[in-house]
Amino acid sequence: MERAHVPVLVKEVVEWIHGKDGGIYVDATIGSGGHAVALLETYPDIALLVGIDQDAQAVAIAKKNLAAFHKRAIVAHGNFTTIKTILGTLHIEHIDGIIFDLGVSSMQLSNPLR
């Protein structure tokens, strides 16, 4: 997995979510996809994980890191404030869980151009 940012509390997030068979989950600040990959690997019966990020570079990295999960993972470019709109375009009316990693990303901080 390509990752310049190491997500924190991955073990705790995976334990807390309790991925439900056929469930739909949202990673509202997907970054490079660390939490999403851990959830999809731990819970192979999660039907769909939708990742959202406003950083186009992060979206590209997340798409690459989640490619092995095929249709179980969708990554959208946008701000988490537009979750309802993004889910609407995907015809998703309900979700079973959501995570927000609202900390600072080392992926952006380590590059002075960003």
VENGIFEN-V548352 format. One record per pair of residues at least 12 apart in sequence whose C-alpha atoms are under 10 Angstrom apart, sorted by the first residue. I is the first residue (numbers start at 1). GAP is how many residues later the second one is. Records with the same first field share a line. If there is no record, write none. Layout:
I=GAP + GAP
This chain:
1=31 + 32 + 33 + 36 + 60 + 61 + 63 + 64 + 65
2=30 + 31 + 32 + 59 + 60 + 62 + 63
3=28 + 29 + 30 + 31 + 55 + 58 + 59 + 62 + 104
4=27 + 28 + 54 + 57 + 101 + 102 + 103 + 104 + 106
5=26 + 27 + 28 + 29 + 53 + 99 + 100 + 101 + 102 + 103 + 104 + 105
6=25 + 26 + 27 + 28 + 29 + 99 + 100 + 101
7=23 + 24 + 25 + 26 + 27 + 28 + 94 + 96 + 98 + 99
8=26 + 27 + 93 + 95
9=26 + 92
10=24 + 25 + 26 + 27 + 28 + 29
11=24 + 27 + 28
13=22 + 23 + 25 + 26 + 86 + 88
14=21 + 22 + 24 + 25 + 26 + 27 + 28 + 29
15=24 + 27
16=81
17=22 + 26 + 79 + 80 + 81 + 82
18=21 + 24 + 25 + 28 + 78 + 79
19=20 + 21 + 23 + 24 + 25 + 26 + 27 + 28 + 77 + 78
20=23 + 24 + 25 + 26 + 27 + 76 + 77
21=22 + 23 + 24 + 25 + 26
22=21 + 22 + 23 + 24 + 25 + 26 + 74
23=20 + 22 + 23 + 24 + 25 + 26 + 71 + 72 + 73 + 74
24=22 + 23 + 24 + 25 + 26 + 48 + 49 + 68 + 70 + 71 + 72 + 73 + 74
25=14 + 15 + 21 + 22 + 23 + 24 + 25 + 26 + 48 + 69 + 70 + 71 + 72 + 73 + 74
26=22 + 23 + 24 + 25 + 26 + 47 + 48 + 49 + 54 + 57 + 61 + 69 + 70 + 71 + 72 + 73 + 74
27=12 + 22 + 23 + 24 + 25 + 26 + 48 + 53 + 70 + 71 + 72 + 73 + 74
28=22 + 23 + 24 + 25 + 26 + 47 + 48 + 50 + 51 + 52 + 53 + 54 + 55 + 70 + 71 + 72 + 73 + 74
29=22 + 23 + 24 + 25 + 26 + 29 + 30 + 49 + 50 + 51 + 69 + 70 + 71 + 72 + 73 + 74
30=20 + 21 + 22 + 23 + 24 + 25 + 28 + 29 + 31 + 32 + 33 + 45 + 46 + 47 + 50 + 69 + 70 + 71
31=20 + 21 + 22 + 23 + 24 + 25 + 26 + 27 + 28 + 29 + 30 + 31 + 70 + 74 + 76 + 77
32=19 + 21 + 23 + 25 + 26 + 27 + 28 + 29 + 30 + 31 + 32 + 33 + 34 + 73 + 75
33=18 + 19 + 20 + 25 + 26 + 28 + 29 + 30 + 31 + 32 + 33 + 42
34=28 + 31 + 32
35=16 + 64 + 65 + 66
36=13 + 14 + 15 + 26 + 29 + 30 + 37 + 63
37=12 + 25 + 28 + 29 + 30 + 31 + 32 + 36
40=26 + 29 + 32 + 33
41=28
44=25 + 28
45=27
46=26 + 27 + 50
47=24 + 25 + 26
48=21 + 22 + 23 + 24 + 25 + 26 + 47
49=17 + 20 + 22 + 23 + 24 + 25 + 26 + 46 + 48 + 49
50=22 + 23 + 24 + 25 + 26 + 33 + 36 + 37 + 40 + 45 + 48
51=12 + 15 + 22 + 23 + 24 + 25 + 26 + 27 + 29 + 32 + 47 + 48
52=22 + 23 + 24 + 25 + 26 + 27 + 28 + 29 + 30 + 31 + 34 + 48
53=22 + 23 + 24 + 25 + 26 + 27
54=22 + 23 + 24 + 25 + 26
55=22 + 23 + 24 + 53
56=20 + 21 + 22
57=20 + 50 + 51
58=17 + 19 + 49 + 50
59=16 + 17 + 18 + 19
60=15 + 16 + 17
61=14
62=12 + 13 + 14
63=12 + 13
74=16
80=20
